[in-house]
Amino acid sequence: MTAQEYYQLGQIISKRIIGRNDWKLADKQAAVRAFGSAILLDLNFADAYSAIGNVYYSTGDFILAEKNYRKAVELKPNSRINRAVLFNLLKKQGRIDEAIGLI
């Protein structure tokens, strides 16, 4: 499979998780594995890092969400979406000064 195909697989799996309170650990792990496989094939795949961040964010793991969002911003610094999701995460944690620094 290609990096894009793994990314698309991760998107399909993660749609079952995001926005639901009854997510299953196996679904989270499967989505992260698919996005991770995309990254292994393309280390600069910023959207895959952001997608992993979304999975972690949706399941309450803000530390790993932030790590992946920051990598996405590093790889695609002009992406408003990547900056916005990191901004929102920092804001949610009360880290307003850091969040404002992204603007």
C-alpha positions, 0 to 999 in steps of 0.5 A: 500500500502507498502512504496515501492509501494507509492515510485513507484507511486511517481516516475510515477507521478514525471516523468510527472513533471521533465524536463518540464516547464508546470508542474502542481501544482497538479502533484507536490503535488501528487508526494510529497504526494506519496513519503511522504506516503512512508516515513510515512511507513518507516522513513528511506527511503532515496530514497523517501527523495531524490525523494521529493528533485528532485520534489522540485528542478525541480519546483524551490523550492531549500529550500525544495529540500535542506532540503530533499536532506540533509535528504537523505544524513543523512540517507544514507551517503555513497550514491554517488547519494545523495551527488551528487545531494546535491552538485549540488544544493549547487553549483548552488546556489553559495555555493561552500565551502559547496558543496566541504565539501560534497566531 
